[in-house]
Amino acid sequence: MAGSVNKAILIGHLGDDVKMHYFEGGNSIGRFPLATNETYTNRQTGEKVTNTDWHNVVVRNKLAELCEKYLKKGDRVYCEGRIKNRQWDAEDGTKRYTTEIHVIDMTFLSMKPEVSNQAPSTEAKPAQPKAPETPAPSVEDDDLPF
């Protein structure tokens, strides 16, 4: 195999709102923590145990703007992307490291209730009648042109 693969797929909940940074030239970057959970039953005690892993998620440009607009803390998302490691020098002179998921594709999984500033309408809309189902016309073998 000549190539290699760097792909991460995560389904989880946002741990915080999307934090945006805008740059000259119109580019933007959004960051948020994503929690994924693993639940199992402890064989010795019989109790349910949940382990939570936190992931640093990075989205860019248009996807970042969509995330900022539609996602809030607690929302559930599906993310596909690449694992990236970064290092930098902290203010105290130590080297710092972080691992991030740079998202390429995302699907919002949380259902949003419809927000309306108006009081619910008391008018009932008439039900649309269903079109009667008509069976497909039967065709006899003698009527076929071929």
C-alpha positions in Angstrom: 0.0 0.0 0.0 1.6 3.2 -1.1 -0.6 5.8 0.7 -1.7 6.5 4.2 -5.0 7.5 5.8 -5.7 10.1 8.4 -9.4 10.1 9.1 -11.4 10.7 12.2 -15.2 10.2 12.6 -16.9 11.5 15.7 -20.5 11.7 16.9 -20.9 13.7 20.1 -22.2 16.7 21.9 -20.8 20.2 21.9 -19.2 21.0 25.3 -19.4 24.8 24.7 -20.6 27.3 22.1 -18.4 27.7 18.9 -15.6 30.3 19.5 -14.9 32.2 16.3 -11.8 34.0 15.1 -12.0 36.2 11.9 -8.9 37.0 9.8 -8.1 39.6 7.1 -9.3 38.5 3.7 -12.6 37.0 5.0 -11.3 33.7 6.4 -12.5 32.4 9.7 -11.9 29.6 12.1 -14.2 28.1 14.7 -13.3 25.9 17.7 -15.3 23.9 20.1 -14.9 20.9 22.4 -16.8 17.8 21.5 -17.7 15.1 24.0 -18.0 11.4 23.0 -19.2 8.8 25.5 -18.6 5.1 26.0 -21.0 3.3 28.3 -20.5 -0.2 29.7 -21.6 -2.3 32.6 -19.0 -3.2 35.2 -19.0 -7.0 35.5 -18.0 -7.0 39.1 -20.4 -4.4 40.5 -23.1 -4.5 37.8 -23.2 -0.7 37.7 -23.2 1.3 34.5 -20.0 3.2 33.8 -19.7 6.1 31.4 -16.4 7.4 30.2 -16.3 10.7 28.4 -13.5 11.7 26.0 -13.1 15.3 24.9 -11.9 16.3 21.4 -10.8 19.8 20.2 -12.7 20.4 17.0 -11.7 23.0 14.4 -13.9 24.2 11.5 -12.9 26.7 8.9 -14.5 29.5 6.8 -18.1 28.8 5.6 -18.5 25.7 7.8 -17.3 27.7 10.8 -19.9 30.4 10.1 -22.7 27.8 9.8 -21.6 26.2 13.1 -21.6 29.5 14.8 -25.1 30.3 13.5 -26.8 27.0 14.2 -24.9 25.1 17.0 -25.1 25.7 20.7 -23.7 23.9 23.7 -25.2 20.4 24.1 -26.1 20.0 20.4 -25.3 16.6 18.8 -23.1 16.5 15.6 -21.5 14.1 13.3 -17.9 15.2 12.3 -15.5 13.8 9.7 -12.0 15.2 9.4 -8.3 14.8 10.0 -6.3 14.5 13.2 -3.7 17.3 13.5 -1.1 17.8 16.2 0.2 21.3 17.0 2.9 22.6 19.2 3.8 26.1 20.3 5.9 27.9 22.9 3.9 29.1 25.9 4.5 32.5 27.5 6.5 30.8 30.3 8.9 29.3 27.7 7.5 25.7 27.8 6.5 23.8 24.7 2.8 23.1 24.6 1.1 20.4 22.5 -2.5 19.8 21.4 -4.4 17.4 19.2 -7.2 18.7 17.1 -9.8 17.3 14.7 -9.9 19.5 11.6 -13.4 18.9 10.2 -14.0 18.5 6.5 -17.6 17.3 6.6 -20.3 17.8 9.3 -23.9 16.9 9.9 -26.0 18.6 12.6 -28.0 15.8 14.4 -29.9 17.8 17.0 -33.5 18.7 16.1 -34.3 22.3 16.7 -37.8 23.3 17.8 -39.5 25.9 15.5 -39.1 29.3 17.1 -42.1 31.6 16.6 -42.8 35.0 18.3 -46.5 34.7 17.4 -49.1 33.0 19.5 -50.2 29.7 18.1 -53.0 30.0 15.6 -56.5 28.8 16.7 -57.7 28.4 13.1 -57.8 24.8 12.0 -56.6 24.2 8.5 -58.8 22.0 6.4 -57.4 18.5 5.9 -56.1 17.9 2.4 -58.1 15.0 0.9 -56.0 12.1 -0.3 -56.0 11.3 -3.9 -57.8 8.1 -4.6 -55.4 5.3 -5.4 -56.2 4.0 -8.8 -54.8 0.6 -9.8 -52.5 0.5 -12.8 -54.5 -0.2 -16.0 -54.3 -3.9 -16.8 -52.9 -4.7 -20.2 -53.8 -7.9 -22.0 -51.2 -9.7 -24.0 -53.2 -9.3 -27.2 -53.1 -5.5 -27.0 -49.3 -5.3 -27.0 -47.9 -3.8 -30.3 -44.9 -6.1 -30.4 
